[in-house]
Amino acid sequence: MNSAPLTTDELVSSETGDGLLLFDADCPFCRRSVRWLLAHERPESRLRIAGLKSPVSRRLGEHFQIDFSGTDSIWYIADGELSRNSDAAWRLATRLQGEWQRISALRRVPRALRERTYRFIGDHRHRLAFLGADRLESHERWLTSLTPALCRRCGLPPNLADES
């Protein structure tokens, strides 16, 4: 039996993912927001990320019958549920550590108000971010394919996994 501690690569492998965030990887504001989320996530959380225009998003889009690349929303998949916009934001906030988790109280705000606020920020996101936010495709949490284990952990059918 090997008692050596797990390496960073082992800790964030696709086998350990427990939620999936789809976002506009071309948007500097979105990239900065995702980096912030990953930096403040609880240590036991293993959120995986992918761009709206990625092969992973296309595969999931076929399953959910949504063209993710044609949206400017964030989408969060966990426990077999697909959440969008402000619903995704407050569900993602439950993954945060410490006092940051209080952001999840957004779920108590009436949905119509949450959505209007989300849309306002979304419509102005290009003005809210500085240029040059680093791309995330090389980030250790970036997902390039769906594995059967990740599908199970996210509550998705195993047949969505990419064939090896």
C-alpha positions in Angstrom: 0.0 0.0 0.0 1.4 3.4 -1.0 0.9 6.1 1.7 2.6 8.9 -0.4 0.4 12.0 -0.6 -1.4 12.7 -3.8 0.2 15.0 -6.3 -1.6 18.1 -7.5 -2.3 16.4 -10.8 -3.9 13.5 -9.0 -6.0 15.8 -6.8 -7.5 17.6 -9.8 -7.7 14.8 -12.3 -11.0 14.4 -14.1 -11.8 11.5 -11.8 -12.1 13.8 -8.9 -14.4 16.4 -10.4 -17.7 17.0 -8.6 -19.3 19.8 -10.6 -18.8 21.4 -13.9 -18.9 25.1 -14.9 -19.4 26.1 -18.5 -18.6 29.8 -19.1 -17.6 32.3 -21.9 -13.8 31.5 -22.1 -13.4 34.4 -24.5 -14.6 37.0 -21.9 -11.8 38.6 -19.7 -14.4 39.3 -16.9 -15.6 35.7 -17.0 -12.1 34.3 -16.9 -11.2 36.5 -13.9 -14.4 35.5 -12.1 -13.7 31.8 -12.7 -10.1 32.2 -11.4 -11.4 34.0 -8.3 -14.0 31.2 -7.8 -11.3 28.5 -8.0 -9.0 30.4 -5.7 -11.8 30.6 -3.0 -13.3 27.2 -3.4 -13.4 24.9 -0.4 -10.4 22.5 -0.4 -12.5 19.4 -0.8 -14.3 20.9 -3.9 -13.1 19.9 -7.3 -15.0 22.0 -9.7 -14.1 21.4 -13.4 -14.4 24.1 -16.0 -14.9 24.3 -19.8 -15.7 27.0 -22.3 -19.1 27.4 -23.9 -17.5 26.7 -27.3 -15.5 23.6 -26.2 -16.0 20.0 -27.4 -17.2 19.2 -23.8 -19.9 21.8 -24.1 -21.0 20.5 -27.5 -21.3 17.0 -26.1 -23.3 18.2 -23.1 -25.4 20.4 -25.4 -26.5 17.4 -27.3 -27.6 15.7 -24.1 -29.4 18.8 -22.7 -30.6 19.9 -26.2 -29.0 23.3 -25.7 -26.5 25.1 -28.0 -24.2 26.4 -25.2 -22.0 28.2 -27.7 -25.0 30.4 -28.7 -25.5 31.6 -25.1 -23.7 34.2 -23.0 -24.6 32.6 -19.7 -22.8 30.6 -17.1 -24.1 27.0 -16.7 -23.4 24.8 -13.7 -23.9 21.0 -13.6 -23.9 19.1 -10.3 -26.1 16.4 -8.9 -27.6 15.8 -12.3 -29.0 19.4 -12.4 -28.3 22.1 -14.9 -28.4 25.7 -13.6 -28.1 28.9 -15.5 -27.2 32.5 -14.7 -28.1 33.6 -11.2 -29.2 30.1 -10.2 -25.8 28.8 -11.2 -24.1 31.7 -9.4 -25.7 31.0 -6.0 -25.2 27.3 -6.4 -21.5 27.9 -7.2 -21.3 30.1 -4.1 -22.1 27.1 -1.9 -18.7 25.8 -3.0 -16.8 28.7 -1.5 -14.9 28.5 1.8 -15.3 30.6 4.9 -17.3 33.8 4.9 -17.4 33.8 1.1 -20.0 31.1 1.3 -22.5 33.7 2.6 -22.8 34.8 -1.1 -25.1 31.7 -1.5 -27.8 33.7 0.4 -28.5 35.2 -3.1 -31.0 32.3 -3.5 -33.3 34.2 -1.1 -33.4 37.2 -3.4 -36.5 37.0 -5.7 -35.4 35.2 -8.9 -36.6 38.1 -11.2 -34.4 40.6 -9.4 -31.4 38.2 -9.4 -31.8 37.6 -13.1 -32.1 41.3 -13.9 -28.9 42.0 -11.9 -27.2 39.1 -13.6 -28.2 40.3 -17.0 -27.0 43.9 -16.2 -23.6 42.6 -15.2 -23.5 40.2 -18.2 -24.4 43.0 -20.6 -21.6 45.2 -19.3 -19.0 42.5 -18.5 -16.7 43.6 -21.3 -16.4 47.1 -19.6 -15.9 45.5 -16.2 -12.8 43.6 -17.0 -9.3 44.7 -17.9 -7.9 43.3 -21.1 -5.3 40.6 -20.9 -6.9 38.2 -18.4 -5.0 35.0 -18.8 -6.8 32.2 -20.8 -7.8 29.2 -18.8 -7.4 26.4 -21.3 -4.1 25.3 -19.7 -5.5 25.5 -16.2 -5.4 22.2 -14.3 -9.2 22.3 -13.8 -9.9 22.7 -17.6 -11.8 19.8 -18.9 -11.0 18.4 -22.3 -13.1 15.2 -22.2 -15.9 13.6 -20.1 -14.9 10.5 -18.3 -17.4 7.9 -16.9 -16.2 8.8 -13.3 -16.8 12.5 -13.8 -20.2 11.9 -15.3 -21.1 9.8 -12.2 -19.8 12.5 -9.8 -21.8 15.2 -11.7 -25.0 13.0 -11.8 -24.8 12.7 -15.6 -25.5 9.5 -17.5 -22.3 7.4 -18.0 -23.0 7.1 -21.7 -22.1 10.8 -22.1 -18.4 9.9 -21.4 -16.1 10.3 -24.4 -15.0 7.1 -25.9 -11.3 6.3 -25.4 
